[in-house]
């Protein structure tokens, strides 16, 4: 059975190359994060200016859609109830 010392004795790492790779990887991660932040800021700015240019604010559109959904839901519920009553032959 081989021990860790004898197994890894022939494995030698070029430390300056490893350190350089680690430094470049760190720099790349920082640059990547900075780029992602810049993209997010650009998209947020464009989105905010687009929302400001809308004729109807998003909250008003959402309220209108909610009212329409409630009306449609009530109409569907009423139609279903009437169909069920007609099928059952109920006078109410």
DSSP file (Angstrom, degrees, kcal/mol; ACC not computed):
  #  RESIDUE AA STRUCTURE BP1 BP2  ACC     N-H-->O    O-->H-N    N-H-->O    O-->H-N    TCO  KAPPA ALPHA  PHI   PSI    X-CA   Y-CA   Z-CA
    1    1 A X              0   0    0      0, 0.0     2,-0.3     0, 0.0     0, 0.0   0.000 360.0 360.0 360.0 130.2    0.0    0.0    0.0
    2    2 A X        -     0   0    0      4,-0.0     2,-0.2     1,-0.0     0, 0.0  -0.595 360.0-139.6 -86.6 143.6    1.4    3.4   -1.0
    3    3 A X     >  -     0   0    0     -2,-0.3     4,-2.3     1,-0.1     5,-0.2  -0.524  27.6-106.3 -93.3 168.0    1.5    6.3    1.3
    4    4 A X  H  > S+     0   0    0      1,-0.2     4,-2.4     2,-0.2     5,-0.1   0.865 118.0  55.7 -61.8 -36.2    0.8    9.9    0.4
    5    5 A X  H  > S+     0   0    0      1,-0.2     4,-0.5     2,-0.2    -1,-0.2   0.928 112.3  39.8 -64.8 -45.1    4.5   10.8    0.6
    6    6 A X  H  4 S+     0   0    0      1,-0.2     4,-0.3     2,-0.2     3,-0.3   0.849 116.2  51.6 -75.0 -31.4    5.6    8.1   -1.8
    7    7 A X  H  < S+     0   0    0     -4,-2.3     3,-0.4     1,-0.2    -2,-0.2   0.903 118.6  35.3 -70.1 -41.0    2.6    8.6   -4.2
    8    8 A X  H >< S+     0   0    0     -4,-2.4     3,-1.1     1,-0.2    -1,-0.2   0.349  88.3  98.8 -95.8   5.4    3.1   12.4   -4.4
    9    9 A X  T 3< S+     0   0    0     -4,-0.5    -1,-0.2    -3,-0.3    -2,-0.1   0.831  86.5  45.5 -65.5 -29.7    6.9   12.5   -4.3
   10   10 A X  T 3  S+     0   0    0     -3,-0.4     2,-0.8    -4,-0.3    -1,-0.3   0.521  91.8  94.1 -88.8  -5.3    7.2   12.8   -8.1
   11   11 A X    <   +     0   0    0     -3,-1.1     2,-0.5    -4,-0.1    -1,-0.0  -0.787  51.6 171.3 -93.4 106.9    4.5   15.5   -8.4
   12   12 A X        -     0   0    0     -2,-0.8     2,-0.4     2,-0.0    -3,-0.0  -0.972  19.9-148.2-122.7 128.7    6.1   18.9   -8.4
   13   13 A X        -     0   0    0     -2,-0.5     2,-1.2     1,-0.0     3,-0.1  -0.755  19.4-124.8 -97.2 137.4    4.2   22.1   -9.1
   14   14 A X     >  -     0   0    0     -2,-0.4     4,-2.4     1,-0.2     5,-0.2  -0.699  29.4-164.9 -76.8  98.2    5.8   25.1  -10.7
   15   15 A X  H  > S+     0   0    0     -2,-1.2     4,-2.9     1,-0.2     5,-0.2   0.870  81.2  51.4 -62.0 -42.9    4.9   27.6   -8.0
   16   16 A X  H  > S+     0   0    0      1,-0.2     4,-2.4     2,-0.2    -1,-0.2   0.913 113.0  46.7 -61.9 -38.6    5.6   30.8   -9.9
   17   17 A X  H  > S+     0   0    0      2,-0.2     4,-2.3     1,-0.2    -2,-0.2   0.906 113.4  48.5 -67.1 -41.0    3.4   29.6  -12.7
   18   18 A X  H  X S+     0   0    0     -4,-2.4     4,-2.2     2,-0.2    -2,-0.2   0.913 112.6  48.1 -64.0 -43.5    0.7   28.5  -10.3
   19   19 A X  H  X S+     0   0    0     -4,-2.9     4,-2.4     2,-0.2    -2,-0.2   0.906 111.6  50.3 -64.8 -42.0    0.8   31.8   -8.5
   20   20 A X  H  X S+     0   0    0     -4,-2.4     4,-2.6    -5,-0.2    -2,-0.2   0.909 110.8  49.1 -62.6 -42.2    0.6   33.7  -11.8
   21   21 A X  H  X S+     0   0    0     -4,-2.3     4,-2.3     2,-0.2    -1,-0.2   0.895 111.1  50.0 -63.8 -39.9   -2.4   31.7  -12.9
   22   22 A X  H  X S+     0   0    0     -4,-2.2     4,-2.2     2,-0.2    -2,-0.2   0.903 111.5  48.6 -65.6 -40.5   -4.1   32.3   -9.6
   23   23 A X  H  X S+     0   0    0     -4,-2.4     4,-2.6     2,-0.2    -2,-0.2   0.935 112.7  47.3 -64.6 -46.2   -3.4   36.1   -9.8
   24   24 A X  H  X S+     0   0    0     -4,-2.6     4,-2.5     1,-0.2    -2,-0.2   0.878 111.0  52.1 -63.8 -37.0   -4.7   36.2  -13.4
   25   25 A X  H  X S+     0   0    0     -4,-2.3     4,-2.2     2,-0.2    -1,-0.2   0.913 110.6  48.4 -64.0 -42.2   -7.8   34.2  -12.4
   26   26 A X  H  X S+     0   0    0     -4,-2.2     4,-2.3     2,-0.2    -2,-0.2   0.914 111.9  48.4 -62.8 -43.8   -8.5   36.7   -9.6
   27   27 A X  H  X S+     0   0    0     -4,-2.6     4,-2.6     1,-0.2     5,-0.2   0.911 111.2  51.0 -63.0 -42.1   -8.1   39.6  -11.9
   28   28 A X  H  X S+     0   0    0     -4,-2.5     4,-2.5     1,-0.2    -1,-0.2   0.886 109.1  50.8 -62.8 -38.9  -10.4   38.0  -14.4
   29   29 A X  H  X S+     0   0    0     -4,-2.2     4,-2.4     2,-0.2    -1,-0.2   0.910 111.4  47.7 -65.4 -41.8  -13.0   37.4  -11.7
   30   30 A X  H  X S+     0   0    0     -4,-2.3     4,-2.4     2,-0.2    -2,-0.2   0.922 113.8  47.1 -65.1 -44.0  -12.9   41.0  -10.6
   31   31 A X  H  X S+     0   0    0     -4,-2.6     4,-2.5     2,-0.2    -2,-0.2   0.893 111.8  51.2 -64.6 -39.6  -13.1   42.3  -14.2
   32   32 A X  H  X S+     0   0    0     -4,-2.5     4,-2.3    -5,-0.2    -2,-0.2   0.912 110.8  47.8 -63.3 -42.5  -16.0   39.9  -14.9
   33   33 A X  H  X S+     0   0    0     -4,-2.4     4,-2.2     2,-0.2    -2,-0.2   0.905 111.6  50.5 -65.2 -40.7  -17.9   41.1  -11.8
   34   34 A X  H  X S+     0   0    0     -4,-2.4     4,-2.2     1,-0.2    -2,-0.2   0.907 110.6  49.7 -63.8 -41.2  -17.3   44.8  -12.8
   35   35 A X  H  X S+     0   0    0     -4,-2.5     4,-2.3     2,-0.2    -2,-0.2   0.901 109.4  51.4 -63.4 -41.2  -18.5   44.1  -16.3
   36   36 A X  H  X S+     0   0    0     -4,-2.3     4,-2.3     1,-0.2    -2,-0.2   0.895 109.7  50.2 -63.7 -39.4  -21.7   42.4  -14.9
   37   37 A X  H  X S+     0   0    0     -4,-2.2     4,-2.5     2,-0.2    -1,-0.2   0.914 109.8  50.6 -63.9 -42.6  -22.3   45.4  -12.7
   38   38 A X  H  X S+     0   0    0     -4,-2.2     4,-2.3     1,-0.2    -2,-0.2   0.902 110.3  49.5 -63.5 -40.4  -21.9   47.8  -15.7
   39   39 A X  H  X S+     0   0    0     -4,-2.3     4,-2.5     2,-0.2    -1,-0.2   0.924 111.5  49.2 -63.4 -44.4  -24.4   45.7  -17.8
   40   40 A X  H  X S+     0   0    0     -4,-2.3     4,-2.5     1,-0.2    -2,-0.2   0.904 111.4  48.8 -62.8 -41.9  -26.9   45.7  -14.9
   41   41 A X  H  X S+     0   0    0     -4,-2.5     4,-2.5     2,-0.2    -1,-0.2   0.918 111.5  49.7 -64.6 -42.7  -26.6   49.5  -14.5
   42   42 A X  H  X S+     0   0    0     -4,-2.3     4,-2.3     1,-0.2    -2,-0.2   0.918 113.5  45.6 -63.0 -43.4  -27.1   50.1  -18.2
   43   43 A X  H  X S+     0   0    0     -4,-2.5     4,-2.5     2,-0.2    -2,-0.2   0.896 112.8  50.1 -67.2 -40.1  -30.2   47.8  -18.4
   44   44 A X  H  X S+     0   0    0     -4,-2.5     4,-2.4    -5,-0.2    -2,-0.2   0.911 111.5  48.8 -64.7 -41.6  -31.7   49.4  -15.3
   45   45 A X  H  X S+     0   0    0     -4,-2.5     4,-2.2     2,-0.2    -2,-0.2   0.923 112.7  47.2 -64.2 -44.3  -31.1   52.9  -16.6
   46   46 A X  H  X S+     0   0    0     -4,-2.3     4,-2.1    -5,-0.2    -2,-0.2   0.904 112.6  50.2 -64.2 -40.9  -32.7   52.0  -20.0
   47   47 A X  H  X S+     0   0    0     -4,-2.5     4,-2.4     2,-0.2    -2,-0.2   0.904 109.8  49.8 -64.3 -41.7  -35.6   50.3  -18.3
   48   48 A X  H  X S+     0   0    0     -4,-2.4     4,-2.0     1,-0.2    -1,-0.2   0.911 111.9  47.4 -65.0 -41.6  -36.3   53.3  -16.1
   49   49 A X  H  X S+     0   0    0     -4,-2.2     4,-1.2     2,-0.2    -1,-0.2   0.874 111.4  52.0 -68.6 -34.5  -36.2   55.8  -19.0
   50   50 A X  H  X S+     0   0    0     -4,-2.1     4,-0.6     2,-0.2     3,-0.3   0.913 109.4  49.4 -65.3 -42.6  -38.5   53.5  -21.0
   51   51 A X  H >< S+     0   0    0     -4,-2.4     3,-0.9     1,-0.2    -2,-0.2   0.883 107.8  54.6 -64.3 -38.3  -41.0   53.4  -18.1
   52   52 A X  H 3< S+     0   0    0     -4,-2.0    -1,-0.2     1,-0.2    -2,-0.2   0.807 105.7  53.7 -64.7 -28.5  -40.9   57.1  -17.8
   53   53 A X  H 3< S+     0   0    0     -4,-1.2    -1,-0.2    -3,-0.3    -2,-0.2   0.586  84.0 110.3 -83.4 -10.5  -41.8   57.5  -21.5
   54   54 A X    <<  -     0   0    0     -3,-0.9     3,-0.1    -4,-0.6     4,-0.0  -0.357  66.1-141.2 -67.0 144.3  -44.9   55.3  -21.2
   55   55 A X  S    S+     0   0    0      1,-0.2     2,-0.5     2,-0.0    -1,-0.1   0.890  93.1  40.6 -69.5 -40.0  -48.3   57.0  -21.6
   56   56 A X  S    S-     0   0    0      2,-0.0    -1,-0.2     3,-0.0    -2,-0.0  -0.938  93.2-120.5-112.2 128.3  -49.8   54.8  -18.8
   57   57 A X     >  -     0   0    0     -2,-0.5     4,-2.0     1,-0.1     3,-0.4  -0.293  24.6-115.9 -63.6 151.6  -47.8   54.0  -15.7
   58   58 A X  H  > S+     0   0    0      1,-0.2     4,-2.4     2,-0.2     5,-0.2   0.837 114.8  57.6 -58.3 -33.6  -47.2   50.3  -15.0
   59   59 A X  H  > S+     0   0    0      1,-0.2     4,-2.3     2,-0.2    -1,-0.2   0.908 106.6  48.2 -65.5 -39.1  -49.2   50.5  -11.8
   60   60 A X  H  > S+     0   0    0     -3,-0.4     4,-2.3     2,-0.2    -1,-0.2   0.898 111.5  50.2 -66.6 -39.5  -52.3   51.7  -13.7
   61   61 A X  H  X S+     0   0    0     -4,-2.0     4,-2.4     2,-0.2    -2,-0.2   0.902 111.3  49.1 -63.7 -39.9  -51.8   48.9  -16.3
   62   62 A X  H  X S+     0   0    0     -4,-2.4     4,-2.2     2,-0.2    -2,-0.2   0.901 111.0  49.2 -67.0 -40.8  -51.6   46.4  -13.5
   63   63 A X  H  X S+     0   0    0     -4,-2.3     4,-2.3     2,-0.2    -2,-0.2   0.902 111.7  49.5 -64.8 -40.5  -54.7   47.7  -11.8
   64   64 A X  H  X S+     0   0    0     -4,-2.3     4,-2.5     1,-0.2    -2,-0.2   0.924 111.1  48.9 -63.8 -44.1  -56.6   47.6  -15.1
   65   65 A X  H  X S+     0   0    0     -4,-2.4     4,-2.3     1,-0.2    -1,-0.2   0.885 110.4  51.4 -63.6 -38.2  -55.5   44.1  -15.8
   66   66 A X  H  X S+     0   0    0     -4,-2.2     4,-2.2     2,-0.2    -1,-0.2   0.917 110.0  48.7 -65.6 -42.8  -56.6   43.0  -12.3
   67   67 A X  H  X S+     0   0    0     -4,-2.3     4,-2.3     1,-0.2    -2,-0.2   0.920 112.0  49.3 -61.9 -43.1  -60.0   44.5  -12.7
   68   68 A X  H  X S+     0   0    0     -4,-2.5     4,-2.5     1,-0.2    -2,-0.2   0.889 110.3  50.8 -63.7 -38.7  -60.4   42.8  -16.1
   69   69 A X  H  X S+     0   0    0     -4,-2.3     4,-2.5     2,-0.2    -1,-0.2   0.891 109.8  50.0 -66.3 -38.8  -59.4   39.5  -14.6
   70   70 A X  H  X S+     0   0    0     -4,-2.2     4,-2.5     2,-0.2    -2,-0.2   0.916 111.9  47.9 -65.3 -42.0  -61.9   39.9  -11.8
   71   71 A X  H  X S+     0   0    0     -4,-2.3     4,-2.6     2,-0.2    -2,-0.2   0.926 113.7  47.1 -63.5 -44.6  -64.7   40.7  -14.2
   72   72 A X  H  X S+     0   0    0     -4,-2.5     4,-2.4     2,-0.2    -2,-0.2   0.891 112.4  50.2 -64.5 -39.3  -63.7   37.7  -16.4
   73   73 A X  H  X S+     0   0    0     -4,-2.5     4,-2.5     2,-0.2    -2,-0.2   0.914 111.7  47.5 -65.4 -42.8  -63.5   35.4  -13.4
   74   74 A X  H  X S+     0   0    0     -4,-2.5     4,-2.7     2,-0.2    -2,-0.2   0.918 112.5  49.4 -64.5 -43.2  -67.0   36.5  -12.2
   75   75 A X  H  X S+     0   0    0     -4,-2.6     4,-2.5     2,-0.2    -2,-0.2   0.908 112.8  47.2 -63.0 -42.0  -68.5   36.1  -15.6
   76   76 A X  H  X S+     0   0    0     -4,-2.4     4,-2.4     2,-0.2    -1,-0.2   0.900 112.6  49.4 -66.9 -40.2  -67.0   32.6  -15.9
   77   77 A X  H  X S+     0   0    0     -4,-2.5     4,-2.5     2,-0.2    -2,-0.2   0.925 112.5  47.5 -64.2 -44.3  -68.2   31.7  -12.5
   78   78 A X  H  X S+     0   0    0     -4,-2.7     4,-2.7     2,-0.2    -2,-0.2   0.917 112.2  49.6 -63.5 -43.7  -71.7   32.9  -13.2
   79   79 A X  H  X S+     0   0    0     -4,-2.5     4,-2.3     2,-0.2    -1,-0.2   0.908 112.2  48.3 -62.8 -41.8  -71.8   31.1  -16.5
   80   80 A X  H  X S+     0   0    0     -4,-2.4     4,-2.3     2,-0.2    -2,-0.2   0.913 111.8  49.2 -64.2 -42.4  -70.6   27.9  -14.9
   81   81 A X  H  X S+     0   0    0     -4,-2.5     4,-2.5     2,-0.2    -2,-0.2   0.916 112.1  48.2 -63.4 -43.8  -73.2   28.2  -12.1
   82   82 A X  H  X S+     0   0    0     -4,-2.7     4,-2.5     1,-0.2    -1,-0.2   0.894 111.5  50.1 -65.4 -39.3  -76.0   28.8  -14.6
   83   83 A X  H  X S+     0   0    0     -4,-2.3     4,-2.1     2,-0.2    -1,-0.2   0.901 111.4  48.7 -64.6 -40.0  -74.9   25.8  -16.7
   84   84 A X  H  X S+     0   0    0     -4,-2.3     4,-2.1     2,-0.2    -2,-0.2   0.921 112.0  48.5 -65.9 -43.3  -74.9   23.6  -13.6
   85   85 A X  H  X>S+     0   0    0     -4,-2.5     5,-1.9     1,-0.2     4,-1.4   0.904 111.3  50.3 -64.5 -40.0  -78.3   24.8  -12.5
   86   86 A X  H  <5S+     0   0    0     -4,-2.5    -1,-0.2     1,-0.2    -2,-0.2   0.885 111.2  49.0 -64.6 -37.7  -79.7   24.2  -16.0
   87   87 A X  H  <5S+     0   0    0     -4,-2.1    -1,-0.2     1,-0.2    -2,-0.2   0.855 114.3  44.9 -69.0 -34.8  -78.3   20.7  -16.0
   88   88 A X  H  <5S-     0   0    0     -4,-2.1    -1,-0.2    -5,-0.1    -2,-0.2   0.645 107.4-125.6 -84.1 -15.9  -79.7   20.0  -12.6
   89   89 A X  T  <5 +     0   0    0     -4,-1.4     2,-0.3     1,-0.2    -3,-0.2   0.779  50.0 163.3  76.6  26.3  -83.1   21.5  -13.5
   90   90 A X      < -     0   0    0     -5,-1.9    -1,-0.2    -6,-0.2    -2,-0.1  -0.618  36.2-150.0 -81.3 135.1  -83.0   23.8  -10.5
   91   91 A X              0   0    0     -2,-0.3    -1,-0.1     1,-0.2    -5,-0.0   0.672 360.0 360.0 -76.8 -15.3  -85.5   26.7  -10.6
   92   92 A X              0   0    0     -7,-0.1    -1,-0.2     0, 0.0    -7,-0.1   0.459 360.0 360.0 -84.2 360.0  -83.2   29.0   -8.5
